[in-house]
Amino acid sequence: MGKSISVGGAQNAEGRSEVAETPAATQAGAPAQPPAGRIKIWYTTWGSYGQHSVAVAILKDGTVIDPRKVPKPPYKMSMKRQLGGVELEIVNDSSRKNAHIYVYIPAEAVRAVLSFTRTSSGGKGWVIEHGDGDIEVAEEEEKEEEVRNGRRFLVTRKYLVYYYVDQLGKVPFSKEEGGVVEVPLDRPRVKLVYAVSTKKIYANGDTYEIRDTLKLLGFRWNSTAGRWERALESKDLLQSILDVLKTVADVAVEEGDSLASALAHLEAAYEELKKALAETGDAKLRSIVDDAYLLITRLQALERGGEK
């Protein structure tokens, strides 16, 4: 089980904070046992692999108190806070390396206490430390539309939500991320550039989603140029490629593009310059190679429409 995320924190059922601070923080460590009439919850860490233990409390009004979320006093200090009509005593006994946060709550205000422990061998699962209810787990999801680079995506975030259930009702106390699924709402947009002088065709744009189609059409990925490309023996072949790509993407075509042609020649020259530099190690040649690389990078961005 992954690291849990508290739902609610120090908030009431409507999600509004009701914590009122008492002004003073006093120096105090955590007592070995909670004071009489109080229940202890905690957040402690140790080791180097995310080991931790946390206990959260559910008050009788349904408020969830998570010691990871409450306001904390300075190191080796304690302070009291009011949550609604409930007084909390918060102790920060942390070290430089590890957290040791303890919260003491009047026992009569507590409905349940639930704890989770992760050791170096994995999570031990949520258990009920105090209370007569049960724990239920539900898979839930949240959907929202996001726009990136002019394209719309439906993003679904999945969660495991843990509930404490007793005769008073059902309270969510932990929310654990379960993965993200993205579905494009718009078709990929691809730009085909036909360089007449070199008889090559280049594909730029949203090519990742259609990479398998591009491979079937004979394109190969040029990692230096950051694009797909292939030789084009005839103009009739260009139309055939275009017909296939239009079934999976919105395609724009630029034919006889002088920039693409110049870029292809420059890239070829750049490769020859790198070979010469490897053989000679000449400092002046190195400077020329560096300048050529910068020029190629800017021209590639200009060709993809990323620079004006």
TORKOL-4160 file (C-alpha; in steps of 0.2 Angstrom, whole numbers, padded with zeros to 4 digits, m for minus):
308
<pt num="1" X="0000" Y="0000" Z="0000"/>
<pt num="2" X="0007" Y="0017" Z="m0004"/>
<pt num="3" X="0008" Y="0032" Z="0007"/>
<pt num="4" X="m0009" Y="0038" Z="0012"/>
<pt num="5" X="m0016" Y="0056" Z="0010"/>
<pt num="6" X="m0027" Y="0062" Z="0024"/>
<pt num="7" X="m0045" Y="0068" Z="0019"/>
<pt num="8" X="m0051" Y="0083" Z="0029"/>
<pt num="9" X="m0036" Y="0087" Z="0040"/>
<pt num="10" X="m0041" Y="0099" Z="0054"/>
<pt num="11" X="m0057" Y="0104" Z="0046"/>
<pt num="12" X="m0075" Y="0102" Z="0050"/>
<pt num="13" X="m0088" Y="0093" Z="0040"/>
<pt num="14" X="m0091" Y="0108" Z="0029"/>
<pt num="15" X="m0072" Y="0109" Z="0025"/>
<pt num="16" X="m0069" Y="0125" Z="0035"/>
<pt num="17" X="m0055" Y="0127" Z="0047"/>
<pt num="18" X="m0060" Y="0129" Z="0065"/>
<pt num="19" X="m0043" Y="0129" Z="0073"/>
<pt num="20" X="m0040" Y="0144" Z="0085"/>
<pt num="21" X="m0022" Y="0146" Z="0091"/>
<pt num="22" X="m0018" Y="0150" Z="0109"/>
<pt num="23" X="m0003" Y="0162" Z="0109"/>
<pt num="24" X="0010" Y="0152" Z="0119"/>
<pt num="25" X="0021" Y="0138" Z="0114"/>
<pt num="26" X="0030" Y="0129" Z="0129"/>
<pt num="27" X="0046" Y="0118" Z="0129"/>
<pt num="28" X="0041" Y="0100" Z="0132"/>
<pt num="29" X="0044" Y="0083" Z="0126"/>
<pt num="30" X="0032" Y="0069" Z="0122"/>
<pt num="31" X="0027" Y="0060" Z="0138"/>
<pt num="32" X="0029" Y="0041" Z="0137"/>
<pt num="33" X="0010" Y="0039" Z="0141"/>
<pt num="34" X="m0004" Y="0051" Z="0136"/>
<pt num="35" X="m0010" Y="0062" Z="0150"/>
<pt num="36" X="m0025" Y="0056" Z="0160"/>
<pt num="37" X="m0041" Y="0057" Z="0150"/>
<pt num="38" X="m0033" Y="0060" Z="0133"/>
<pt num="39" X="m0030" Y="0050" Z="0118"/>
<pt num="40" X="m0013" Y="0051" Z="0108"/>
<pt num="41" X="m0011" Y="0051" Z="0089"/>
<pt num="42" X="0005" Y="0053" Z="0081"/>
<pt num="43" X="0016" Y="0054" Z="0065"/>
<pt num="44" X="0034" Y="0047" Z="0067"/>
<pt num="45" X="0047" Y="0043" Z="0053"/>
<pt num="46" X="0063" Y="0033" Z="0054"/>
<pt num="47" X="0075" Y="0025" Z="0042"/>
<pt num="48" X="0080" Y="0029" Z="0024"/>
<pt num="49" X="0066" Y="0021" Z="0014"/>
<pt num="50" X="0050" Y="0030" Z="0019"/>
<pt num="51" X="0047" Y="0021" Z="0035"/>
<pt num="52" X="0033" Y="0029" Z="0045"/>
<pt num="53" X="0019" Y="0027" Z="0057"/>
<pt num="54" X="0004" Y="0038" Z="0058"/>
<pt num="55" X="m0012" Y="0038" Z="0068"/>
<pt num="56" X="m0027" Y="0049" Z="0064"/>
<pt num="57" X="m0042" Y="0053" Z="0075"/>
<pt num="58" X="m0060" Y="0055" Z="0070"/>
<pt num="59" X="m0070" Y="0066" Z="0082"/>
<pt num="60" X="m0088" Y="0063" Z="0086"/>
<pt num="61" X="m0093" Y="0077" Z="0074"/>
<pt num="62" X="m0085" Y="0068" Z="0060"/>
<pt num="63" X="m0069" Y="0079" Z="0059"/>
<pt num="64" X="m0053" Y="0070" Z="0055"/>
<pt num="65" X="m0037" Y="0075" Z="0064"/>
<pt num="66" X="m0021" Y="0070" Z="0055"/>
<pt num="67" X="m0005" Y="0075" Z="0064"/>
<pt num="68" X="0004" Y="0078" Z="0048"/>
<pt num="69" X="m0009" Y="0092" Z="0044"/>
<pt num="70" X="m0011" Y="0101" Z="0060"/>
<pt num="71" X="m0001" Y="0117" Z="0064"/>
<pt num="72" X="0015" Y="0113" Z="0073"/>
<pt num="73" X="0025" Y="0121" Z="0086"/>
<pt num="74" X="0044" Y="0124" Z="0084"/>
<pt num="75" X="0056" Y="0109" Z="0087"/>
<pt num="76" X="0055" Y="0102" Z="0105"/>
<pt num="77" X="0040" Y="0113" Z="0109"/>
<pt num="78" X="0022" Y="0110" Z="0113"/>
<pt num="79" X="0007" Y="0121" Z="0111"/>
<pt num="80" X="m0012" Y="0120" Z="0113"/>
<pt num="81" X="m0025" Y="0124" Z="0100"/>
<pt num="82" X="m0044" Y="0124" Z="0099"/>
<pt num="83" X="m0053" Y="0114" Z="0086"/>
<pt num="84" X="m0071" Y="0119" Z="0088"/>
<pt num="85" X="m0074" Y="0116" Z="0106"/>
<pt num="86" X="m0060" Y="0103" Z="0108"/>
<pt num="87" X="m0043" Y="0107" Z="0115"/>
<pt num="88" X="m0028" Y="0099" Z="0107"/>
<pt num="89" X="m0011" Y="0098" Z="0114"/>
<pt num="90" X="0002" Y="0097" Z="0100"/>
<pt num="91" X="0020" Y="0091" Z="0104"/>
<pt num="92" X="0034" Y="0093" Z="0091"/>
<pt num="93" X="0048" Y="0081" Z="0097"/>
<pt num="94" X="0056" Y="0079" Z="0080"/>
<pt num="95" X="0074" Y="0078" Z="0076"/>
<pt num="96" X="0084" Y="0084" Z="0062"/>
<pt num="97" X="0082" Y="0068" Z="0052"/>
<pt num="98" X="0065" Y="0062" Z="0058"/>
<pt num="99" X="0048" Y="0068" Z="0062"/>
<pt num="100" X="0040" Y="0064" Z="0079"/>
<pt num="101" X="0023" Y="0074" Z="0080"/>
<pt num="102" X="0011" Y="0069" Z="0094"/>
<pt num="103" X="m0007" Y="0076" Z="0097"/>
<pt num="104" X="m0017" Y="0073" Z="0113"/>
<pt num="105" X="m0036" Y="0074" Z="0112"/>
<pt num="106" X="m0049" Y="0073" Z="0126"/>
<pt num="107" X="m0055" Y="0055" Z="0126"/>
<pt num="108" X="m0073" Y="0060" Z="0127"/>
<pt num="109" X="m0072" Y="0069" Z="0110"/>
<pt num="110" X="m0064" Y="0055" Z="0100"/>
<pt num="111" X="m0075" Y="0043" Z="0090"/>
<pt num="112" X="m0061" Y="0032" Z="0083"/>
<pt num="113" X="m0042" Y="0031" Z="0080"/>
<pt num="114" X="m0034" Y="0022" Z="0065"/>
<pt num="115" X="m0016" Y="0019" Z="0062"/>
<pt num="116" X="m0005" Y="0014" Z="0047"/>
<pt num="117" X="0013" Y="0009" Z="0048"/>
<pt num="118" X="0025" Y="0007" Z="0033"/>
<pt num="119" X="0042" Y="m0003" Z="0037"/>
<pt num="120" X="0056" Y="m0007" Z="0025"/>
<pt num="121" X="0046" Y="m0022" Z="0020"/>
<pt num="122" X="0031" Y="m0013" Z="0015"/>
<pt num="123" X="0014" Y="m0006" Z="0022"/>
<pt num="124" X="0005" Y="m0015" Z="0036"/>
<pt num="125" X="m0012" Y="m0008" Z="0032"/>
<pt num="126" X="m0024" Y="0003" Z="0041"/>
<pt num="127" X="m0030" Y="m0004" Z="0058"/>
<pt num="128" X="m0042" Y="0002" Z="0071"/>
<pt num="129" X="m0034" Y="0007" Z="0087"/>
<pt num="130" X="m0049" Y="0014" Z="0096"/>
<pt num="131" X="m0068" Y="0012" Z="0091"/>
<pt num="132" X="m0081" Y="0000" Z="0087"/>
<pt num="133" X="m0083" Y="0002" Z="0068"/>
<pt num="134" X="m0075" Y="m0006" Z="0053"/>
<pt num="135" X="m0064" Y="0000" Z="0038"/>
<pt num="136" X="m0071" Y="0001" Z="0021"/>
<pt num="137" X="m0061" Y="0004" Z="0005"/>
<pt num="138" X="m0069" Y="0011" Z="m0011"/>
<pt num="139" X="m0061" Y="0015" Z="m0028"/>
<pt num="140" X="m0066" Y="0032" Z="m0033"/>
<pt num="141" X="m0061" Y="0044" Z="m0047"/>
<pt num="142" X="m0061" Y="0062" Z="m0052"/>
<pt num="143" X="m0062" Y="0069" Z="m0070"/>
<pt num="144" X="m0057" Y="0085" Z="m0077"/>
<pt num="145" X="m0053" Y="0093" Z="m0094"/>
<pt num="146" X="m0035" Y="0100" Z="m0097"/>
<pt num="147" X="m0028" Y="0109" Z="m0111"/>
<pt num="148" X="m0010" Y="0107" Z="m0116"/>
<pt num="149" X="m0002" Y="0114" Z="m0132"/>
<pt num="150" X="m0019" Y="0118" Z="m0138"/>
<pt num="151" X="m0026" Y="0101" Z="m0137"/>
<pt num="152" X="m0039" Y="0095" Z="m0125"/>
<pt num="153" X="m0037" Y="0080" Z="m0114"/>
<pt num="154" X="m0049" Y="0071" Z="m0102"/>
<pt num="155" X="m0039" Y="0067" Z="m0086"/>
<pt num="156" X="m0046" Y="0054" Z="m0074"/>
<pt num="157" X="m0037" Y="0053" Z="m0057"/>
<pt num="158" X="m0041" Y="0037" Z="m0048"/>
<pt num="159" X="m0040" Y="0035" Z="m0029"/>
<pt num="160" X="m0042" Y="0022" Z="m0015"/>
<pt num="161" X="m0053" Y="0030" Z="m0002"/>
<pt num="162" X="m0053" Y="0023" Z="0016"/>
<pt num="163" X="m0069" Y="0025" Z="0026"/>
<pt num="164" X="m0072" Y="0022" Z="0045"/>
<pt num="165" X="m0090" Y="0016" Z="0047"/>
<pt num="166" X="m0100" Y="0014" Z="0063"/>
<pt num="167" X="m0117" Y="0017" Z="0069"/>
<pt num="168" X="m0115" Y="0036" Z="0068"/>
<pt num="169" X="m0111" Y="0035" Z="0049"/>
<pt num="170" X="m0097" Y="0034" Z="0036"/>
<pt num="171" X="m0082" Y="0046" Z="0037"/>
<pt num="172" X="m0068" Y="0046" Z="0024"/>
<pt num="173" X="m0051" Y="0047" Z="0033"/>
<pt num="174" X="m0038" Y="0043" Z="0020"/>
<pt num="175" X="m0036" Y="0045" Z="0001"/>
<pt num="176" X="m0023" Y="0036" Z="m0008"/>
<pt num="177" X="m0018" Y="0040" Z="m0026"/>
<pt num="178" X="m0021" Y="0025" Z="m0038"/>
<pt num="179" X="m0015" Y="0032" Z="m0055"/>
<pt num="180" X="m0019" Y="0044" Z="m0069"/>
<pt num="181" X="m0027" Y="0040" Z="m0086"/>
<pt num="182" X="m0027" Y="0053" Z="m0100"/>
<pt num="183" X="m0038" Y="0052" Z="m0115"/>
<pt num="184" X="m0036" Y="0065" Z="m0129"/>
<pt num="185" X="m0052" Y="0074" Z="m0134"/>
<pt num="186" X="m0044" Y="0081" Z="m0150"/>
<pt num="187" X="m0035" Y="0072" Z="m0164"/>
<pt num="188" X="m0017" Y="0073" Z="m0165"/>
<pt num="189" X="m0010" Y="0088" Z="m0176"/>
<pt num="190" X="0004" Y="0083" Z="m0188"/>
<pt num="191" X="0014" Y="0094" Z="m0200"/>
<pt num="192" X="0022" Y="0085" Z="m0215"/>
<pt num="193" X="0036" Y="0095" Z="m0224"/>
<pt num="194" X="0042" Y="0089" Z="m0241"/>
<pt num="195" X="0059" Y="0095" Z="m0245"/>
<pt num="196" X="0060" Y="0095" Z="m0264"/>
<pt num="197" X="0079" Y="0096" Z="m0266"/>
<pt num="198" X="0083" Y="0081" Z="m0254"/>
<pt num="199" X="0067" Y="0071" Z="m0259"/>
<pt num="200" X="0063" Y="0068" Z="m0240"/>
<pt num="201" X="0048" Y="0070" Z="m0230"/>
<pt num="202" X="0047" Y="0076" Z="m0212"/>
<pt num="203" X="0034" Y="0074" Z="m0199"/>
<pt num="204" X="0032" Y="0085" Z="m0184"/>
<pt num="205" X="0019" Y="0089" Z="m0171"/>
<pt num="206" X="0009" Y="0077" Z="m0161"/>
<pt num="207" X="0018" Y="0062" Z="m0168"/>
<pt num="208" X="0020" Y="0051" Z="m0152"/>
<pt num="209" X="0002" Y="0045" Z="m0152"/>
<pt num="210" X="0003" Y="0039" Z="m0171"/>
<pt num="211" X="0021" Y="0033" Z="m0170"/>
<pt num="212" X="0016" Y="0015" Z="m0175"/>
<pt num="213" X="0007" Y="0022" Z="m0190"/>
<pt num="214" X="0023" Y="0032" Z="m0195"/>
<pt num="215" X="0034" Y="0017" Z="m0193"/>
<pt num="216" X="0022" Y="0006" Z="m0204"/>
<pt num="217" X="0023" Y="0020" Z="m0217"/>
<pt num="218" X="0042" Y="0019" Z="m0217"/>
<pt num="219" X="0047" Y="0034" Z="m0206"/>
<pt num="220" X="0061" Y="0033" Z="m0194"/>
<pt num="221" X="0064" Y="0044" Z="m0179"/>
<pt num="222" X="0079" Y="0056" Z="m0181"/>
<pt num="223" X="0083" Y="0060" Z="m0163"/>
<pt num="224" X="0095" Y="0074" Z="m0167"/>
<pt num="225" X="0082" Y="0083" Z="m0177"/>
<pt num="226" X="0068" Y="0078" Z="m0165"/>
<pt num="227" X="0056" Y="0072" Z="m0180"/>
<pt num="228" X="0051" Y="0058" Z="m0190"/>
<pt num="229" X="0058" Y="0057" Z="m0208"/>
<pt num="230" X="0059" Y="0046" Z="m0224"/>
<pt num="231" X="0064" Y="0046" Z="m0242"/>
<pt num="232" X="0051" Y="0051" Z="m0254"/>
<pt num="233" X="0053" Y="0043" Z="m0271"/>
<pt num="234" X="0038" Y="0051" Z="m0280"/>
<pt num="235" X="0024" Y="0064" Z="m0277"/>
<pt num="236" X="0011" Y="0050" Z="m0279"/>
<pt num="237" X="0019" Y="0042" Z="m0264"/>
<pt num="238" X="0016" Y="0058" Z="m0254"/>
<pt num="239" X="m0003" Y="0057" Z="m0257"/>
<pt num="240" X="m0003" Y="0039" Z="m0252"/>
<pt num="241" X="0006" Y="0043" Z="m0235"/>
<pt num="242" X="m0006" Y="0058" Z="m0233"/>
<pt num="243" X="m0022" Y="0047" Z="m0235"/>
<pt num="244" X="m0016" Y="0035" Z="m0222"/>
<pt num="245" X="m0011" Y="0049" Z="m0209"/>
<pt num="246" X="m0027" Y="0058" Z="m0211"/>
<pt num="247" X="m0036" Y="0043" Z="m0204"/>
<pt num="248" X="m0027" Y="0045" Z="m0187"/>
<pt num="249" X="m0023" Y="0064" Z="m0187"/>
<pt num="250" X="m0026" Y="0081" Z="m0193"/>
<pt num="251" X="m0012" Y="0084" Z="m0206"/>
<pt num="252" X="m0005" Y="0099" Z="m0214"/>
<pt num="253" X="0007" Y="0098" Z="m0228"/>
<pt num="254" X="0020" Y="0110" Z="m0234"/>
<pt num="255" X="0028" Y="0106" Z="m0251"/>
<pt num="256" X="0045" Y="0112" Z="m0258"/>
<pt num="257" X="0050" Y="0120" Z="m0241"/>
<pt num="258" X="0067" Y="0128" Z="m0243"/>
<pt num="259" X="0070" Y="0129" Z="m0224"/>
<pt num="260" X="0068" Y="0110" Z="m0223"/>
<pt num="261" X="0080" Y="0108" Z="m0237"/>
<pt num="262" X="0093" Y="0119" Z="m0230"/>
<pt num="263" X="0091" Y="0111" Z="m0213"/>
<pt num="264" X="0094" Y="0094" Z="m0220"/>
<pt num="265" X="0110" Y="0100" Z="m0229"/>
<pt num="266" X="0116" Y="0109" Z="m0213"/>
<pt num="267" X="0113" Y="0093" Z="m0203"/>
<pt num="268" X="0123" Y="0083" Z="m0215"/>
<pt num="269" X="0137" Y="0095" Z="m0214"/>
<pt num="270" X="0136" Y="0096" Z="m0195"/>
<pt num="271" X="0139" Y="0077" Z="m0194"/>
<pt num="272" X="0155" Y="0078" Z="m0205"/>
<pt num="273" X="0161" Y="0092" Z="m0195"/>
<pt num="274" X="0159" Y="0082" Z="m0179"/>
<pt num="275" X="0169" Y="0068" Z="m0187"/>
<pt num="276" X="0183" Y="0080" Z="m0192"/>
<pt num="277" X="0183" Y="0087" Z="m0174"/>
<pt num="278" X="0185" Y="0069" Z="m0167"/>
<pt num="279" X="0200" Y="0066" Z="m0178"/>
<pt num="280" X="0209" Y="0083" Z="m0175"/>
<pt num="281" X="0203" Y="0090" Z="m0158"/>
<pt num="282" X="0206" Y="0108" Z="m0166"/>
<pt num="283" X="0199" Y="0121" Z="m0154"/>
<pt num="284" X="0193" Y="0133" Z="m0168"/>
<pt num="285" X="0184" Y="0118" Z="m0177"/>
<pt num="286" X="0176" Y="0115" Z="m0160"/>
<pt num="287" X="0169" Y="0132" Z="m0159"/>
<pt num="288" X="0162" Y="0130" Z="m0177"/>
<pt num="289" X="0154" Y="0114" Z="m0172"/>
<pt num="290" X="0146" Y="0122" Z="m0157"/>
<pt num="291" X="0139" Y="0137" Z="m0167"/>
<pt num="292" X="0132" Y="0125" Z="m0180"/>
<pt num="293" X="0123" Y="0115" Z="m0167"/>
<pt num="294" X="0115" Y="0131" Z="m0160"/>
<pt num="295" X="0110" Y="0136" Z="m0177"/>
<pt num="296" X="0103" Y="0119" Z="m0181"/>
<pt num="297" X="0093" Y="0119" Z="m0165"/>
<pt num="298" X="0085" Y="0136" Z="m0169"/>
<pt num="299" X="0081" Y="0131" Z="m0186"/>
<pt num="300" X="0073" Y="0115" Z="m0180"/>
<pt num="301" X="0062" Y="0125" Z="m0168"/>
<pt num="302" X="0058" Y="0137" Z="m0182"/>
<pt num="303" X="0053" Y="0123" Z="m0193"/>
<pt num="304" X="0042" Y="0115" Z="m0180"/>
<pt num="305" X="0033" Y="0132" Z="m0177"/>
<pt num="306" X="0040" Y="0134" Z="m0160"/>
<pt num="307" X="0050" Y="0150" Z="m0164"/>
<pt num="308" X="0046" Y="0165" Z="m0174"/>
